[in-house]
Amino acid sequence: MSGDLVNGMQLPSIMGQDLTITEIGGQYFVDDAQIIATNYLADNGVVHIIDAALAPEGVPEATVMSIISDNEEFSLFEEAVRSAYLDDDLIGQPTINTNGGEPGPFTVFAPTNAAMIEYADIIEMSIEELLTSQYIEDIVNNHIVESEFIYQSGSFSTEPSLENNLGELLSITVDFDSLVNYVNDVNIVNLDLLAFNGVVHAI
């Protein structure tokens, strides 16, 4: 009960991590969250309401969008995502909000800047023309899988294909001799950049 909470108390969570109770000016906090209402009694315990979510230690702090925007190798893909107006979707955090109508989770195959430039050359466009073209939304959605699950590299051997946001199948293959992973025959050069709302693989 609230009357049992004292400054400095540590309570082990079900995750096995200690939650620290702090008293500041008569207000009580659990870790960094303020306790704003207390003592909702139930048959099997008590509920206190707090004003922030408590992420367990070791849980990723980023979203897939912040992973993309924080990595210089993805700066052109970031521009493409923003041009396609998908950045707000990729910022959502459904994995901690039980996906209550929010977009995601996402598995994103993010092309590096070199890959974006090479693609623009192949279709005989400048990178500026590509990023402002009428096709940019489809190009970005071709790299995004939105599903109930996120697909880390450990699942690639059991998931031969993934349906992207265009409703098309991305073929996943693993070369067990070289330990190289491919999506649609494109080399995945960096794996498993984890986020709250999904995972990013660099291609």
LOPARO-294841 format. One record per atom (N, C-alpha, C): x, y, z; residue in one letter. Coordinates in steps of 0.05 Angstrom, whole numbers, plus 5000, padded with zeros to 4 digits. Example, Ala and Ser with C-alpha at 12.3 -4.5 7.8 and 13.67 -1.06 7.14 Angstrom:
2
526448865156A/524649105156A/526449345156A/525749555142S/527349795143S/525850015157S/
END
This chain:
203
501749765000M/500050005000M/501850255000M/500650484993S/502250724992S/503550795018S/502250735040G/503350785067G/505750615073G/506150405058D/508450225063D/510950315047D/510550505028L/512850585012L/514550785027L/517250735026V/519050915040V/521350985021V/522551215025N/524751305008N/527051105008N/528051034984G/530250854982G/529450554980G/526850494984M/525950214983M/526450104954M/527249854953Q/527649724927Q/525749484926Q/524149474904L/522249264901L/522849104876L/523248844878P/523948684854P/521548644836P/521848714810S/519648674791S/519648384782S/517448314767I/517348044757I/519547984737I/520648204724M/522948174706M/525548114721M/525348134748G/527748074764G/529548324768G/528548554761Q/530048804764Q/528848974786Q/530549104802D/529549264824D/528349524815D/526049594826L/524749854823L/525250014848L/526350254845T/527150414868T/525050624874T/524150634900I/522250824909I/523751074920I/522951304910T/524151554919T/522051754927T/522551894949E/520652094959E/521952374956E/520652554941I/521652824937I/519453024942I/519753174963G/517753374970G/515053264975G/514853034987G/512352914992G/511152754970G/512452764946Q/511552614923Q/513252354920Q/511952144913Y/513351884911Y/513751814881Y/516151704876F/516851614849F/517751324850F/517151184828V/518350914824V/520150944800V/522750904805D/524850984785D/524251274776D/523851324751D/523451604742D/520451674739D/518651504746A/515851554742A/514551634768A/512951854767Q/511551944791Q/509051774796Q/508651714821I/506151564829I/503951774832I/501951774815I/499951984814I/497251904827I/496851654831A/494451564845A/495051294857A/493851234880T/494751004896T/492350844906T/493150594914N/491350424931N/488750344917N/488950264892Y/486650134879Y/486749844886Y/485049764905L/485149494916L/483749294898L/484949054898A/483748824883A/483948584901A/482548364893D/482748124908D/485548014910D/487148064889N/489747944888N/492048144890N/491448384899G/493648584902G/492648864902G/494449044894V/493849334894V/495149464870V/493849664859V/494949804835V/495450094843V/497850194835H/498450484837H/498850584808H/497850814802I/498150934775I/500551114774I/502151074752I/504551234748I/504351384722I/506051594718D/505751774695D/507751714673D/509051474674A/510951404652A/511251104652A/511950994629A/512550714626A/515350654636A/515750424648L/518350334659L/519450124640L/521350204623A/522550014605A/524649844620A/524549584617P/526549414630P/529349474620P/531349434637E/534149464628E/534649264606E/536249364586G/536849194563G/534849204541G/532549334545V/530649364523V/531449594506V/531349574479P/532149794462P/530650044467P/532050274466E/530750534472E/529950674446E/530850584423A/530350714398A/527850614384A/526950764364T/524950664345T/526350604319T/525050464301V/526350404276V/527050664261V/525350864264M/525851124251M/528351254263M/528751244289S/531051364301S/533651214294S/533450954291I/535750804282I/536550894254I/534650934236I/535151024209I/536251304209I/535051484225S/535851764224S/538551814239S/539251634258D/541751674273D/544151554259D/543751404237N/545951274223N/546451414197N/548751534194E/549451684170E/549251514144E/549651254147E/549551074124E/546651054112E/544651144128F/541951124119F/540751404113F/542451604110S/541351884107S/539551914083S/540251784061L/538651804036L/536051654040L/536151414053F/533651264058F/531951424077F/533151564097E/531551724115E/530051944099E/531352074080E/530052264063E/527752144048E/528151894038A/526151754023A/523651694041A/524251604066V/522051554085V/520451804090V/521852024094R/520452274100R/518852374075R/520052334051S/518652414027S/516052244023S/516151994033A/513851824030A/511851854054A/512552044072Y/510852104095Y/510351854113Y/512451694115L/512251454132L/513751474158L/515051714162D/516651734187D/515051724212D/512551834212D/510951824236D/510151534242D/509551374222D/508951094227D/511250954240D/513651004230L/516050854240L/516950954267L/515751174277I/516351264304I/514551134325I/512351024317G/510450904336G/511750684352G/510650624375Q/511850424393Q/509750214400Q/508850054381P/506649864387P/507449644405P/510049574406T/510849344423T/510549404452T/510449654460I/509949714488I/507149834493I/505649864471N/502949974473N/500949764465N/501649514464T/499949294455T/498649334428T/499949504412N/499049554385N/496149634383N/495249814400G/492449904400G/491850084376G/491849964353G/491250114329G/493650264317G/495950254330E/498250384321E/499650224299E/501150354280P/502650204260P/504850044273P/505549824259G/507849654267G/506949404281G/508849244291P/511749284290P/512849254261P/515349334258F/516549344232F/519149184230F/519549054207T/522148954199T/522949114175T/525049274177V/525849454156V/528549364144V/528549334117F/531049274103F/531949544091F/533749674106A/534549954100A/536949964081A/536650074057P/538950094039P/540850304048P/543450254045T/545450444051T/545450664030T/546850884036N/547051104016N/548251003989N/550250823991A/551450723966A/549350563950A/547650413964A/545550253951A/543550443938A/542750653951M/540850843940M/541950973915M/544451053916I/545751193893I/545950993870I/546750743875E/546950543854E/544250493841E/542150483857Y/539450443846Y/538550673828Y/539150923837A/538451153821A/539951143794A/542451063795D/544051033770D/542750833751D/541950603763I/540850383746I/538350483732I/536650633745I/534150733732I/534551003719I/537051083717E/537851333702E/536451573713E/536651603740M/535651843754M/537951943771M/537852203776S/539552303798S/538352233824S/539952233845I/538852163872I/536652363880I/536952613872E/534952823878E/532352763864E/532552673838E/530152603823E/528752363835E/530352173844L/529151933856L/527652003881L/528852163899L/527652223924L/525052393922L/524752523899T/522352683895T/520452573874T/521052323866S/519452203845S/516752103855S/514952053837Q/512251953844Q/512351663855Q/514651533851Y/514851253859Y/516151213886Y/516851433900I/518451403924I/516951263946I/514351303948E/512751163969E/512850863965E/512450773939D/512550483934D/515350373939D/517450533931I/520150443936I/520650393965I/519850583982V/520250554011V/518650324022V/516150304014N/514450084025N/515449804016N/516949803994N/518149553985N/520149444005N/521249624022H/523349544041H/522249494069H/519649524073I/518449504100I/516549274102I/516849124123V/514948904130V/513548984156V/510949014155E/509449084179E/507748844186E/508248724209S/506848474216S/506648454246S/505448244255E/505148194284E/507848134296E/509748034281F/512347954291F/514448124278F/516748144291I/519148254278I/520948024271I/522448054249Y/524047834239Y/526947894242Y/528147784263Q/531047804267Q/532347594250Q/535047614248S/536447434230S/536147134238S/535647084263G/535346814272G/532946674260G/531046824250S/528646704238S/528846674207S/531146764196F/531346764166F/531346484155F/532446294170S/532546024159S/529845884160S/527945994175T/525345874177T/523146044163T/523946284154E/522046464140E/523146514112E/522446344093P/523546374066P/522546624051P/520346734060S/519346974047S/517747144068S/517747404063L/516347594080L/514647774062L/512247834070E/510548014054E/511048304062E/511848464043N/512448744049N/509848914048N/510149174051N/507849354053N/506449394026N/507649294005L/506349303979L/504749043973L/504848863993G/503548603989G/505148413972G/507748483967E/509448303951E/511348153970E/512147913960L/513847743977L/516847813973L/518247843995L/521147873995L/522347594001L/524047503983S/525347243986S/527747264005S/527747104025I/529947094045I/531546844041I/534146874037T/535846634035T/538346664053T/539346444062V/541646434079V/543746254067V/546146354062D/548346194053D/549846094077D/549345844084F/550545744109F/553545704108F/554645684083D/557545664080D/558945924087D/557846144076S/559146404081S/557746564103S/555546454114L/553946584134L/553046864126L/552446884100V/551347134089V/548347104085V/546847314092N/543947314089N/543247494065N/541147414051Y/540247574028Y/537247624029Y/536447854019V/533547904014V/533347983985V/531747823970N/531447863941N/534247873928N/536047693937D/538747663926D/540547903932D/539648073950V/541348303958V/542548243985V/545148293987N/546648224011N/545748404035N/545148274057I/544548414082I/547148454096I/548048704098V/550848764107V/550948814137V/548748864150N/548748914179N/546048824189N/546148654210L/543648514219L/542848614247L/540148594251D/539048604278D/539548864293D/539049094281L/539149344296L/536449374309L/536249304334L/533749274348L/532649534358L/529949554357A/528549794367A/526149704383A/524849894397F/522349834411F/520249714392F/520049834368N/517849764350N/518749604326N/521049464328G/521849294306G/524849254304G/525749204280V/528549144275V/529249254248V/531749344245V/532849444220V/535149274211V/535149194186H/537349054173H/538449224151H/541049274150A/542149444129A/542749274104A/542149374080I/542649234055I/544149414036I/
END
